[in-house]
């Protein structure tokens, strides 16, 4: 959980509105929700009061997924040009994700692993992915997201960059243990300061 003053500071850096809510009673928002500027994917365990709070600030598509899966932030990686999803999703779920986010959704892996949202961070300027990203996976990401793709780590060598890096087209916020060389790769790849 991020303290209120720190969350407000992040919102200012990212030039975005801050919404105070939990999802399904949990503070693990980044794990449970996936989004771009067009839409938000939420697990079916989202509570009504949480949903109402999100609706007051977000005017895009808000889709409650009707699957047993809950960790959409770990299973979906999106920007405003495309999305990649865990290849274990059923075809009708992939269509629903595509419709909700307003982009093509492509099943793929990153570093031969299916939980693509925890393995990379995507913005409309770049994608930073797990350092074991394969060449064919990189080509897929570049094709889907239509931005440059590079590899890196966060928090002194953690390869699951989606677990400790928050980024949009304006800025990025990384975990406090992120080193100078890691920050360089983040800034270089995502084109943020």
Residue pairs with C-beta under 8 A, 6 or more apart in sequence:
1 27
2 10
4 20
7 18
7 20
8 18
10 18
10 166
10 173
11 17
11 18
13 170
13 171
13 173
14 166
14 168
14 170
14 171
14 173
15 168
15 170
15 171
16 168
16 170
17 57
19 53
19 54
19 56
19 57
19 58
20 53
21 29
21 50
21 53
21 54
22 29
22 47
22 50
23 29
23 32
23 33
23 42
23 43
23 46
23 50
24 32
24 43
24 45
24 46
24 47
24 50
24 70
25 47
26 32
29 73
30 73
30 162
30 163
30 166
31 71
31 73
31 74
31 118
32 42
32 43
32 46
32 70
32 71
32 72
32 73
33 40
33 41
33 42
33 72
33 73
34 40
34 41
34 72
34 73
34 75
34 76
34 77
34 78
34 101
34 117
35 41
35 78
35 101
36 78
36 79
36 80
36 83
36 101
36 102
36 103
37 60
37 80
38 60
38 61
38 80
38 100
38 101
38 102
38 103
39 60
39 61
39 62
39 63
39 100
39 101
39 102
40 54
40 58
40 60
40 61
40 62
40 63
40 100
41 63
41 65
41 72
41 76
41 97
41 100
41 101
42 51
42 54
42 62
42 63
42 64
42 65
42 72
43 64
43 65
43 69
43 70
43 71
43 72
44 64
44 65
44 66
44 67
44 70
45 70
46 64
51 62
51 64
54 62
55 62
60 102
61 99
61 100
61 101
61 102
63 96
63 97
63 99
63 100
65 72
65 93
65 96
65 97
67 89
67 90
67 93
69 75
69 89
71 115
71 117
72 117
73 117
73 118
73 162
74 115
74 117
74 118
74 162
75 85
75 86
75 89
75 114
75 115
75 116
75 117
76 83
76 84
76 85
76 86
76 97
76 101
76 105
76 116
76 117
77 83
77 84
77 85
77 110
77 116
77 117
77 119
77 120
77 121
77 122
77 127
77 162
78 84
78 101
78 103
78 105
78 122
79 103
79 122
79 123
79 124
79 127
79 145
79 147
80 102
80 103
80 124
81 103
81 124
81 144
81 145
81 146
81 147
82 103
82 104
82 105
82 106
82 144
82 145
82 146
83 97
83 98
83 101
83 103
83 104
83 105
83 106
83 144
84 105
84 106
84 107
84 108
84 110
84 116
84 140
84 141
84 144
84 145
85 94
85 97
85 105
85 106
85 107
85 108
85 116
86 107
86 114
86 115
86 116
87 107
87 108
87 109
87 114
88 114
89 97
89 107
94 105
94 107
95 105
97 105
98 104
98 105
104 144
106 140
106 144
108 116
108 137
108 140
108 141
108 144
109 116
109 137
110 116
110 119
110 120
110 129
110 130
110 133
110 137
110 141
111 119
111 129
111 130
111 131
111 132
111 133
111 134
111 137
111 159
112 132
112 134
113 119
113 130
117 162
118 160
118 162
118 163
119 129
119 130
119 159
119 160
119 161
119 162
120 127
120 128
120 129
120 130
120 133
120 141
120 161
120 162
121 127
121 128
121 161
121 162
121 165
121 166
121 167
121 172
121 190
122 141
122 145
122 147
123 147
123 167
123 168
123 169
123 190
123 191
123 192
124 147
124 169
125 147
125 169
125 190
125 191
125 192
126 147
126 148
126 149
126 150
126 189
126 190
126 191
127 141
127 142
127 145
127 147
127 148
127 149
127 150
127 189
128 150
128 151
128 152
128 161
128 165
128 167
128 185
128 186
128 189
128 190
129 137
129 138
129 141
129 149
129 150
129 151
129 152
129 161
130 151
130 159
130 160
130 161
131 151
131 152
131 153
131 159
132 151
132 159
133 141
133 149
133 151
138 149
141 149
142 148
142 149
148 189
149 189
150 185
150 188
150 189
151 185
152 161
152 182
152 185
152 186
152 189
153 159
153 161
153 182
153 185
154 160
154 161
154 163
154 164
154 165
154 174
154 175
154 178
154 182
154 186
155 164
155 174
155 175
155 176
155 177
155 178
155 182
156 177
156 178
156 179
156 182
158 164
158 175
164 174
164 175
164 178
165 172
165 173
165 174
165 175
165 178
165 186
166 172
166 173
166 174
167 173
167 186
167 190
167 192
169 192
170 192
171 192
171 193
172 186
172 187
172 190
172 192
174 182
174 183
174 186
178 186
186 192
187 193
